[in-house]
Amino acid sequence: MKRILFDQGVPVPLRNAFAGVARVETVFERGWSTVQNGALILRAQSAFDVFVTTDKNLRYQQNLTERSLAIVVLPTTQWPKLRQQAATIAEQIVHVPAGAFIEVGAFL
C-alpha cells in the first residue's frame, strides 16, 4: 500500500479517492506545516512514497535528483475542479514510479 503525503493546498477530500489502495496523510496532520520545501521533501522521503503538491515551481526551486520519493504536481487547488477527475488522479498517483516527477495534465 502506497504512503502518500499531501502538501498544503492539496484539497483534503481527494484522499477519499485512495480508500483501500493507499494511506494518505497531510503535512498539517504530521505537524510539518512550517517546514520549508527542501527539508519537507527530505522528511517526506523517509516516511512516504509519494508527495502530492500544487506548487508548480517546486522543480525549479529544489534539487530533485537522487531521491526515492515520487512527486506529483496537481494543476489546481480547487476541489470542485479536481473532484470531477479524482479517480483518474488517484490512479496516476498510485502507479507513479519511485523518484518520478509528474505534473497531472491540465485536463480541468
N, C-alpha and C positions, 0 to 999 in steps of 0.2 A: 504494500500500500504506500503510495507516494505521500511525502510530507511536504505541504505547501504553506508558504508564508505570504500573506497579503500585506503589502505596503500601505502606508497612509494613502487615502484617496481611492483605493480599490473598494468598490461597493461590497459591503459585508454580505448582503443577500446572495451574492454569487456563490458563496460557499455551499449553498443548498444543491447546486448542480454537481457537487462532488460526493454526495451522500453515498456511502458504501464503497467508493473507489479511491478515496484519498482523505487524509487528515489535514484540515485547514486551520491555521491559527493566524491571528493578525499581529502586526507589530505592536499595537496597543496592548493586546492581551499578554504579550510577552514582556511588557514593560520597557520596550525599546523605542518608544515614540521620540525620544530626544537624541537617539543615536544617529550620527551622520551617515550618509550613503556608503562610504568606503568601509567604515567599521561595521556598519549594518550588514553589508554583504559578507564580511568575514564571519560575523556571528551566525548569520543565517546558514552559511555553508556548513557549519559544524552540527546543525540540527535539522536541516531541511534539504529537500531535493530540488525544489523549485521556488523561486522568488517572483511574485507577480506584482507589477508596479504599473503606474500610469505615467511615470517620469520618462518622457520621450528623449530627454537629453542625457540619460544615465550613461549610455555607451560613450559619450563624448567627455563626460566628467570623471569617469573611473577607468582604471586599468582592469579590464575584464578577462585578461588572458590567464591561462593556467588555473582554472577553477573548476570544481566539480558541480557547482550549483548552476542549474539552468535558470535563465532569466527570461521572463515573458512580459512584454510591454503591451498593455491594453490601449486602444485608441481613444478612450474617453473615461471620465469618472462618472458619467451619467447612467445610473441604474436603469431608467426606462429604456434607453437605447441598448444597453448590454443585455437586459432581460430577454429580449427577442432572440438573441443568439447564445444564451447561457450554456445550453447543451453542447453546441459546437465549440465554444470557447473552452469548456471543461475538457472535452475530448482532445483538443490540441494540447492543453496543458498537461494532462495525464500522460500523454505519449511523447512529450518533449524529451529529447535525449540529454543526458548529463552534460553540463558545460555549454549547452546551446544558448544562443541569444536569439529570440524571435520576437517580432512585432506582429501582433494579431492584426490582420488586414483591416483596412478602412471599409468594412462592409456596412457601416452604420450610416 
